[in-house]
Amino acid sequence: MAAPTPGVISLKHITKAFPGVIANNDISLDLVSGQVHCLLGENGAGKSTLISILAGMQLPDSGTIEIDGSPVTIGSPKTAMRYGIGVVHQHSTLVPTLTVIENLMLGETGLLLKEKRAKARLDELSDLLGATIDPDSLAADLGLGQQQQVEIAKAMWTGSRLLILDEPTSMLTPSAIENLAQSVERLTAQGLGVVFITHKLREAYSMGDCVTVLRGGRKVGFLSSDELRSYTEDEAQTAILQAMFGEDLAAAGGLADAADLAGAADAVREIPAVDFSVRPVVLELDDVTSAGRTMDVAVKDVSIRIHAGEIFGIAGIDGHGQTGLAEVVAGQRVATRGSVRFDGNDITRLGVRERQALGVRYVTDDRLHEGTVGSLSVALNLMLKRIGKRPFWRFGQINRAAVNDEAEKLIDQYTIRTPSPSTRAAALSGGNLQKVLLARELGEGAQVVVVNKPTYGLDLKTVRLVHDLLRDFASAGGAVLLISTELDELVELSHRIGVISKGEIVGTVDNDGVNTAEKVGQYMIGGTQDGD
C-alpha cells in the first residue's frame, strides 16, 4: 500500500442518511494542499452535507476522515478549526453592528483577544489575500465582496490548512468574483487547500485544479488536474455535464441545454426592450415604512413602481429588509407610514385575503412551513386560497370531485411530480413543493406576484422551469416583484433591479445588458449610478 501523500485530507467511504434520504452515499475524495478542489452538483446533490461533516457540524454514519494518513474524528466546529479547517458560508455570519476587528476578535471562546495582536494578524491575512480591510469599519457598511474577504480572514484566523468556500459567488459582481479568484490563487500558492462549492459549471473548470461531481448523494465523476489541463474546454464541459446529468441528459435537452442549465453558457439571456412608460402601473409603493420584527430589518421610506408585464428585481445582502418588503406588499405586515396602491387604488389597510381577491399574490421563501401545510394533500394545498369558494366548497363542505379535478389540471400544467392529488404535501421534494406554490399563486386572477428566493435549494431543471413560469406570467401582462440572493438570476430575469440595504432602496438600475451586474454592485458597496 502506497504511503499517504503529505498535505492531504482524505474522506473515505463517507455515508450520511437522514429520514427518507441518503444525503451522502459512500463518497471518497482527497483534498490536497495547494489545490482548488471544486465540488460541483445540482442543489440536493449532497455537497452541503459533505461539507458539514468536514466542518464538524455532522458526524458521518459510516466512513472515516484522515489527515496526512491518520484517522481523525471531527466532532464539532471547534475541532475542525483546531485541525485547520475553516468554512466561509454562503450567507454572512458577521455581526453587522460590530466592527471588522471586533468580529474577528470574538475568538473561539467568545473572549476578545488583545486588539494590537488582532490587528497585526489582520494585516498578515490582508497581505495574504491581497485585500485592503479596514479594521474599524462596521460589518454592516461593507459591500458583499469586502464582507467575504473578512469571512475568509475569520475562517483563517487561527491558521488553516483547508478553506471551504460554500457557493461564494452567488451575489458577487464580475469584478468581485475576479478579486475572489485572485485571493484564492494567492492562498493556494502558500500551500492552502481550497474546496470551492458551486453549481455553476463555468466556475468549476475556470477556478478548479480538479473537479468532483456529486449527483443524488453519490460521487459520479472526477476530473484530475492532469485531465483538466489536457482537455479542451468543450471536452471538460462535456465530461462534467455527462456526470452531472447522467441518464437525464436527454431530458435536460442535450448538451447545449444542459450547459445552459449548469451556468456554462457565455451569452447572457437578453431582456427584451420594453417601453414601460406607456404601460399602466400595477403596483406602487410610496414612502412605505414598516415595523421591524425580531432578527429582522424594517422597511424604511421605500418607493417602487412596477408596470404591467415588468419583472422588478430586488438585490442586496440577505436579511436587509427583503422579507419585510415582501410581507408589506402581500398584506402580512402593516405599513406604519406611506401607501401601497394596486391598479391605482389604495390597498394599504387591506388584509391578505382582500389583496388575494384583487390579484396580489405572494410566494414565500419558506415553502415547507409557511407556504404549504405538509399534513394536507397536494390537492388541498393547491386550493388553500380558494377555501369556501364555489365550486370547490358547497354548503360548507368540500366538493372533493371539483377539488381533485382542478388539482389534476394544475399538476399536469405545472409538471408537479406526485403519486396522486391525495398525496400528503410533506412527501414532495422541494422543487415540487415550489411548483405547488407557483401553481396556486400564479393562476386564478393573479395580476401581481411577489416571489422571495423562488429557486433557492432547487435542482437546475426546476430552476429553469420556475424562470420560464415567471417570464410567461410577465409576458401575459402580470407584474413580478422578484427577490433573490442570486445576482445572475436577477440579471437574467429582471427589467429593472433595485438594491436594498438596511431596509432602504439605495438605487435602481435599468437592465440594459451593459454591465448591469457591475452597476448593481456599485450600489451594493455604496456607489451611485444613473438611472435611479
For each residue, the residues with C-beta under 8 A, 3 or more apart:
1:
2:
3: 69
4: 8 10 66 68 69
5: 8 30 32
6: 33 68
7: 32 33 34 68 161 191 193
8: 4 5 30 31 32 33 66 67 68 69
9: 30 31 54 65 66 67 85 161 162 193
10: 4 28 29 30 31 65 66 67 69
11: 14 27 28 29 30 31 50 53 54 63 64 65
12: 28 63 64 65 66
13: 26 27 28 62 63 64
14: 11 24 26 27 28 50 53 60 62 63 65
15: 22 24 25 26 27 60 61 62 63
16: 22 23 24 49 50 53 58 60 61
17: 21 22 23 61
18: 21 23
19:
20:
21: 17 18 217
22: 15 16 17 25 217
23: 16 17 18 46 49 217
24: 14 15 16 27 46 49 50 53 60 217
25: 15 22 46 216 217 218
26: 13 14 15 63 218 219
27: 11 13 14 15 24 46 50 63 214 217 218 219
28: 10 11 12 13 14 63 219
29: 10 11 37 212 219 222
30: 5 8 9 10 11
31: 8 9 10 11 35 37 162 193 195
32: 5 7 8 35 37 193
33: 6 7 8 161 191 192 193
34: 7 188 189 191 192 193
35: 31 32 188 193 194 209 210 225
36: 184 188 194 196 207 208 209 210
37: 29 31 32 193 194 195 196 208 209 210 211 212
38: 195 196 197 198 203 204 205 207 208 210 211 212
39: 47 50 51 195 196 197 198 212 214
40: 198 199 201 204 211 212 213 214 240 244
41: 45 46 47 199 213 214 215 244
42: 45 199 215 244 459 460
43: 199 457 458 459 460
44: 429 430 457 459
45: 41 42 214 215 216 217
46: 23 24 25 27 41 49 50 214 216 217 218
47: 39 41 50 51 197 214
48: 51 52 166 197
49: 16 23 24 46 52 53 58 217
50: 11 14 16 24 27 39 46 47 53 54 214
51: 39 47 48 54 55 87 164 166 195 197
52: 48 49 55 57 58
53: 11 14 16 24 49 50 57 58 59 60 65 74
54: 9 11 50 51 65 74 80 85 162 164 195
55: 51 52 74 77 80 85 87 164
56: 74 75 76 77 78 79 80 85
57: 52 53 77
58: 16 49 52 53
59: 53 73 75
60: 14 15 16 24 53 63 65
61: 15 16 17
62: 13 14 15
63: 11 12 13 14 15 26 27 28 60
64: 11 12 13 71
65: 9 10 11 12 14 53 54 60 71 72 73 74
66: 4 8 9 10 12 69 70 71 72
67: 8 9 10 70 72 83 161
68: 4 6 7 8
69: 3 4 8 10 66
70: 66 67
71: 64 65 66
72: 65 66 67 83
73: 59 65 79
74: 53 54 55 56 65 79 80 83 85
75: 56 59 79
76: 56 79 80
77: 55 56 57 80 81 87
78: 56 81 82 108
79: 56 73 74 75 76 82 83
80: 54 55 56 74 76 77 83 85 86 87
81: 77 78 84 85 86 108 158
82: 78 79
83: 67 72 74 79 80 161
84: 81 159 160 161 162
85: 9 54 55 56 74 80 81 160 161 162 164
86: 80 81 152 154 155 156 157 160 162 163 164
87: 51 55 77 80 155 163 164 166
88: 148 151 152 154 155 163 164 165 166 168
89: 92 93 151 166
90: 166 167 168 170
91: 318 319 485
92: 89 139 147 151 317 318
93: 89 151 154
94: 98 103 139 147 150 151 154
95: 98 102 103 106 139
96: 138 139 140
97: 138 139 140
98: 94 95 102 103 138 139
99: 102 103 135 136 137 138 139
100: 103 104 122 133 134 135 136 137 138 139 142 150
101: 104 105 115 118 119 122 135 136
102: 95 98 99 105 106 112
103: 94 95 98 99 100 106 139 150 154
104: 100 101 118 121 122 135 150 153 154 157
105: 101 102 112 113 115 118
106: 95 102 103 110 112
107: 110 111 112 113 157
108: 78 81 158
109:
110: 106 107
111: 107
112: 102 105 106 107 115
113: 105 107 117 118
114: 117 118
115: 101 105 112 118 119
116: 119 120
117: 113 114 120 121
118: 101 104 105 113 114 115 121 122 135
119: 101 115 116 122 123 135
120: 116 117 123 124
121: 104 117 118 124 125 157
122: 100 101 104 118 119 125 126 133 135 153
123: 119 120 126 127
124: 120 121 127 128
125: 121 122 128 129 133 152 153 156 157
126: 122 123 129 131 132 133 153
127: 123 124 130
128: 124 125 156 186 187 190
129: 125 126 133 149 152 153 183 186 187
130: 127 182 183 186
131: 126 146 149 179 183
132: 126
133: 100 122 125 126 129 146 149 150 153
134: 100 137
135: 99 100 101 104 118 119 122
136: 99 100 101
137: 99 100 134 141 142 146
138: 96 97 98 99 100 141 142
139: 92 94 95 96 97 98 99 100 103 142 147 150
140: 96 97 502
141: 137 138 526
142: 100 137 138 139 146 147 150
143: 146 147 176 521 524 525 526
144: 147 148 171 172 176 317 521 524 525
145: 148 149 172 173 175 176 179 180 521 525
146: 131 133 137 142 143 149 150 525
147: 92 94 139 142 143 144 150 151 317
148: 88 144 145 151 152 168 172 176 180
149: 129 131 133 145 146 152 153 183
150: 94 100 103 104 133 139 142 146 147 153 154
151: 88 89 92 93 94 147 148 154 155
152: 86 88 125 129 148 149 155 156 163 165 183
153: 104 122 125 126 129 133 149 150 156 157
154: 86 88 93 94 103 104 150 151 157
155: 86 87 88 151 152 160 163 164
156: 86 125 128 152 153 159 160 163 192
157: 86 104 107 121 125 153 154
158: 81 108
159: 84 156
160: 84 85 86 155 156 163 192
161: 7 9 33 67 83 84 85 192 193
162: 9 31 54 84 85 86 192 193 194 195
163: 86 87 88 152 155 156 160 187 192 193 194 195
164: 51 54 55 85 86 87 88 155 194 195 197
165: 88 152 168 184 194 195 196 197
166: 48 51 87 88 89 90 197
167: 90 170 197 198 199
168: 88 90 148 165 172 180 196 197 198
169: 172 177 180 198 200 203
170: 90 167 485 486 487 488
171: 144 315 317 318 485 486 487 524
172: 144 145 148 168 169 176 177 180 487 521
173: 145 176 177 487 517 518 520 521 524
174: 177 178 517 518
175: 145 178 179 518 521
176: 143 144 145 148 172 173 179 180 521
177: 169 172 173 174 180 181
178: 174 175 181 182
179: 131 145 175 176 182 183
180: 145 148 168 169 172 176 177 183 184
181: 177 178 184 185 206 207
182: 130 178 179 185 186
183: 129 130 131 149 152 179 180 186 187
184: 36 165 180 181 187 188 194 196 207
185: 181 182 188 189
186: 128 129 130 182 183 189 190
187: 128 129 163 183 184 190 192 194
188: 34 35 36 184 185 191 192 193 194 209
189: 34 185 186
190: 128 186 187
191: 7 33 34 188
192: 33 34 156 160 161 162 163 187 188
193: 7 9 31 32 33 34 35 37 161 162 163 188
194: 35 36 37 162 163 164 165 184 187 188
195: 31 37 38 39 51 54 162 163 164 165
196: 36 37 38 39 165 168 184 203 204 207 208
197: 38 39 47 48 51 164 165 166 167 168
198: 38 39 40 167 168 169 203 204
199: 40 41 42 43 167 262 263 460
200: 169 203 204 262 263 264
201: 40 204 205 237 240 241 244 259 262 263 264
202: 205 206 263 264 266
203: 38 169 196 198 200 206 207 208 263
204: 38 40 196 198 200 201 207 208 211 240
205: 38 201 202 208 211 228 233 236 237 240
206: 181 202 203
207: 36 38 181 184 196 203 204
208: 36 37 38 196 203 204 205 211 228
209: 35 36 37 188 225 228
210: 35 36 37 38 222 223 224 225 228
211: 37 38 40 204 205 208 221 222 223 228 240
212: 29 37 38 39 40 219 221 222
213: 40 41 219 220 221 222 240 243 244
214: 27 39 40 41 45 46 47 50 217 218 219 220
215: 41 42 45 218 220 243 244 245 246
216: 25 45 46 220
217: 21 22 23 24 25 27 45 46 49 214
218: 25 26 27 46 214 215
219: 26 27 28 29 212 213 214 222
220: 213 214 215 216 243 244 246
221: 211 212 213 239 240 242 243 244
222: 29 210 211 212 213 219
223: 210 211 227 228 231 236 239 240
224: 210 227 228
225: 35 209 210 228 229
226: 229 230
227: 223 224 230 231 236 239
228: 205 208 209 210 211 223 224 225 231 236
229: 225 226
230: 226 227
231: 223 227 228 235 236 239
232: 235 236
233: 205 236 237
234: 237 238
235: 231 232 238 239
236: 205 223 227 228 231 232 233 239 240
237: 201 205 233 234 240 241 255 259 264
238: 234 235 241 242 255
239: 221 223 227 231 235 236 242 243
240: 40 201 204 205 211 213 221 223 236 237 243 244 262
241: 201 237 238 244 245 249 255 258 259 262 264
242: 221 238 239 245 246 249
243: 213 215 220 221 239 240 246
244: 40 41 42 201 213 215 220 221 240 241 258 262
245: 215 241 242 248 249 251 252 258
246: 215 220 242 243 249
247: 250
248: 245 251 252 461
249: 241 242 245 246 252 254 255 258
250: 247 253 254
251: 245 248 461
252: 245 248 249 257 258 261 460 461
253: 250 256 257 258
254: 249 250 257 258
255: 237 238 241 249 258 259
256: 253 259 260
257: 252 253 254 260 261
258: 241 244 245 249 252 253 254 255 261 262
259: 201 237 241 255 256 262 264 265
260: 256 257 263 264 265 464
261: 252 257 258 460 461 463 464
262: 199 200 201 240 241 244 258 259 460
263: 199 200 201 202 203 260 488
264: 200 201 202 237 241 259 260
265: 259 260
266: 202
267:
268: 491 492 513
269: 492
270: 513
271: 493 494 495 511 513
272:
273:
274: 279 309 310 495
275: 278 279
276: 279 307 309 310 495
277:
278: 275
279: 274 275 276 307 308 309 310
280: 307 308 343 344
281: 284 305 306 307 344
282: 306 307 308 342 343 447 448 479
283: 304 305 306 329 340 341 342 360 448 479 481
284: 281 304 305 306 339 340 341 342
285: 288 302 303 304 305 328 329 338 339 340 341
286: 303 338 339 341
287: 301 302 303 337 338 339
288: 285 299 301 302 303 328 335 337 338 339 340
289: 298 299 300 301 302 335 336 337 338
290: 298 299 324 327 328 333 334 335 336
291: 298 333 334 336
292: 296 297 298 324 503
293: 296 324
294:
295:
296: 292 293 319 323 324
297: 292 319 320 321 324 502 503
298: 289 290 291 292 321 324 503
299: 288 289 290 302 321 324 325 328 503 504
300: 289 321 502 503 504
301: 287 288 289 338 504
302: 285 287 288 289 299 325 328 338 503 504 505
303: 285 286 287 288 338 505
304: 283 284 285 312 481 498 505
305: 281 283 284 285
306: 281 282 283 284 310 312 448 479 480 481
307: 276 279 280 281 282 310 479
308: 279 280 282 477 478 479
309: 274 276 279 474 475 476 477 478 479
310: 274 276 279 306 307 474 479 480 495 496
311: 470 471 474 480 482 493 494 495
312: 304 306 479 480 481 482 494 495 496 497 498
313: 482 483 484 490 493 494 496 497 498 511
314: 322 325 481 482 483 484 490 497 498 499 500
315: 171 484 487 490 497 498 499 500 520 524
316: 320 321 322 499 500 501 524
317: 92 144 147 171 320 501 524
318: 91 92 171 322 485
319: 91 296 297 322
320: 297 316 317 500 501 502 503
321: 297 298 299 300 316 324 325 500 502 503 504
322: 314 316 318 319 325 326 452 483 500
323: 296 326 327 365 452
324: 290 292 293 296 297 298 299 321 327 328 333 503
325: 299 302 314 321 322 328 329 481 483 500
326: 322 323 329 330 362 364 450 452 481 483
327: 290 323 324 330 331 332 333 362
328: 285 288 290 299 302 324 325 331 332 333 334 335 340
329: 283 285 325 326 340 360 362 448 450 481
330: 326 327 333 352 355 360 361 362 450
331: 327 328 347 350 351 352 354 355 360
332: 327 328 352 362
333: 290 291 324 327 328 330
334: 290 291 328
335: 288 289 290 328 338 339 340 348
336: 289 290 291
337: 287 288 289
338: 285 286 287 288 289 301 302 303 335 348
339: 284 285 286 287 288 335 346 348
340: 283 284 285 288 328 329 335 346 347 348
341: 283 284 285 286 344 345 346 347 348
342: 282 283 284 345 347 355 358 359 360 447 448
343: 280 282 358 447
344: 280 281 341
345: 341 342
346: 339 340 341 349
347: 331 340 341 342 350 354 355 358 360
348: 335 338 339 340 341
349: 346
350: 331 347 354 355 358
351: 331 354 355
352: 330 331 332 355 356
353: 356 357
354: 331 347 350 351 357 358
355: 330 331 342 347 350 351 352 358 360
356: 352 353 359 360 361 385
357: 353 354
358: 342 343 347 350 354 355 447
359: 342 356 445 446 447 448
360: 283 329 330 331 342 347 355 356 447 448 450
361: 330 356 441 442 446 448 449 450
362: 326 327 329 330 332 441 449 450 452
363: 367 371 434 437 438 441 449 450 451 452 454
364: 326 367 370 371 437 452
365: 323 452 453 454 456 483
366: 369 370 371
367: 363 364 370 371 372 430 433 434 437
368: 371 372 374 430 433
369: 366
370: 364 366 367
371: 363 364 366 367 368 433 437
372: 367 368 376 381 425 433 436 437
373: 376 380 381 384 425
374: 368 424 425 426
375: 424 425 426
376: 372 373 380 381 384 424 425
377: 380 381 421 422 423 424 425
378: 381 382 407 411 416 418 420 421 422 423 424 425 428 436
379: 382 383 403 404 407 421 422
380: 373 376 377 383 384 403
381: 372 373 376 377 378 384 425 436 440
382: 378 379 406 407 410 411 421 436 439 440
383: 379 380 386 387 392 403 406 407 440
384: 373 376 380 381 387 440
385: 356 440 441 444
386: 383 389 392 444
387: 383 384 392 393
388: 393
389: 386 392 393
390: 393 394
391: 394 399 402
392: 383 386 387 389 398 399 402 403 406
393: 387 388 389 390 396 397 398 399
394: 390 391 397 399
395:
396: 393
397: 393 394
398: 392 393 403
399: 391 392 393 394 402 403
400: 403 404
401: 404 405
402: 391 392 399 405 406
403: 379 380 383 392 398 399 400 406 407 421
404: 379 400 401 407 408 421 422
405: 401 402 408 409
406: 382 383 392 402 403 409 410
407: 378 379 382 383 403 404 410 411 421
408: 404 405 411 412 421
409: 405 406 412 413
410: 382 406 407 413 414 416 439 440 443
411: 378 382 407 408 414 416 418 421 439
412: 408 409 415
413: 409 410 439
414: 410 411 435 436 438 439 469
415: 412 435 465
416: 378 410 411 428 432 435 436 439
417: 428 429 432
418: 378 411 421 423 427 428 432
419: 423 427
420: 378 423
421: 377 378 379 382 403 404 407 408 411 418
422: 377 378 379 404
423: 377 378 418 419 420 427 428
424: 374 375 376 377 378 427
425: 372 373 374 375 376 377 378 381 428 433 436
426: 374 375
427: 418 419 423 424
428: 378 416 417 418 423 425 432 433 436
429: 44 417 432 433
430: 44 367 368 433 434 457 458
431: 434 435 458 459 462
432: 416 417 418 428 429 435 436
433: 367 368 371 372 425 428 429 430 436 437
434: 363 367 430 431 437 438 454 455 458 462 466
435: 414 415 416 431 432 438 439 462 465
436: 372 378 381 382 414 416 425 428 432 433 439 440
437: 363 364 367 371 372 433 434 440 441
438: 363 414 434 435 441 442 454 466 469
439: 382 410 411 413 414 416 435 436 442 443
440: 381 382 383 384 385 410 436 437 443
441: 361 362 363 385 437 438 446 449
442: 361 438 439 446 449 469 473 478
443: 410 439 440 446
444: 385 386
445: 359
446: 359 361 441 442 443 449 473 478
447: 282 342 343 358 359 360 477 478 479
448: 282 283 306 329 342 359 360 361 478 479 480 481
449: 361 362 363 441 442 446 470 473 478 479 480 481
450: 326 329 330 360 361 362 363 480 481 483
451: 363 454 470 480 481 482 483
452: 322 323 326 362 363 364 365 483
453: 365 456 483 484 485
454: 363 365 434 438 451 466 470 482 484
455: 434 458 462 463 466 467 484 486 489
456: 365 453 485
457: 43 44 430
458: 43 430 431 434 455 462 463 466
459: 42 43 44 431 462 463
460: 42 43 199 252 261 262 463 464
461: 248 251 252 261 464 465
462: 431 434 435 455 458 459 465 466
463: 261 455 458 459 460 466 467
464: 260 261 460 461 467 468
465: 415 435 461 462 468 469
466: 434 438 454 455 458 462 463 469 470
467: 455 463 464 470 471 489 492 493
468: 464 465 471 472
469: 414 438 442 465 466 472 473
470: 311 449 451 454 466 467 473 474 480 482 493
471: 311 467 468 474 475 493
472: 468 469 475 476
473: 442 446 449 469 470 476 478 480
474: 309 310 311 470 471 477 478 479 480
475: 309 471 472
476: 309 472 473
477: 308 309 447 474
478: 308 309 442 446 447 448 449 473 474
479: 282 283 306 307 308 309 310 312 447 448 449 474
480: 306 310 311 312 448 449 450 451 470 473 474
481: 283 304 306 312 314 325 326 329 448 449 450 451
482: 311 312 313 314 451 454 470 489 490 493 494
483: 313 314 322 325 326 365 450 451 452 453
484: 313 314 315 453 454 455 487 489 490
485: 91 170 171 318 453 456
486: 170 171 455 489 490
487: 170 171 172 173 315 484 490 491 517 520
488: 170 263 491 492 517
489: 455 467 482 484 486 492 493
490: 313 314 315 482 484 486 487 493 494 497 520
491: 268 487 488 494 497 511 516 517 520
492: 268 269 467 488 489
493: 271 311 313 467 470 471 482 489 490
494: 271 311 312 313 482 490 491 497 511
495: 271 274 276 310 311 312 510 511
496: 310 312 313 508 509 510 511
497: 312 313 314 315 490 491 494 508 509 511 516 520
498: 304 312 313 314 315 505 507 508 509
499: 314 315 316 505 506 507 508 509 520 523 524
500: 314 315 316 320 321 322 325 503 504 505 506
501: 316 317 320 504 506 523 524
502: 140 297 300 320 321
503: 292 297 298 299 300 302 320 321 324 500
504: 299 300 301 302 321 500 501
505: 302 303 304 498 499 500 508
506: 499 500 501 523 526
507: 498 499 522 523 528 529 532
508: 496 497 498 499 505 531 532
509: 496 497 498 499 516 519 520 523 529 531
510: 495 496 531
511: 271 313 491 494 495 496 497 516
512: 516
513: 268 270 271 516
514:
515: 518 519
516: 491 497 509 511 512 513 519 520
517: 173 174 487 488 491 520 521
518: 173 174 175 515 521 522
519: 509 515 516 522 523 529 531
520: 173 315 487 490 491 497 499 509 516 517 523 524
521: 143 144 145 172 173 175 176 517 518 524 525
522: 507 518 519 525 527 528 529
523: 499 501 506 507 509 519 520 526 527 528 529
524: 143 144 171 173 315 316 317 499 501 520 521
525: 143 144 145 146 521 522
526: 141 143 506 523
527: 522 523
528: 507 522 523 532
529: 507 509 519 522 523 532
530:
531: 508 509 510 519
532: 507 508 528 529
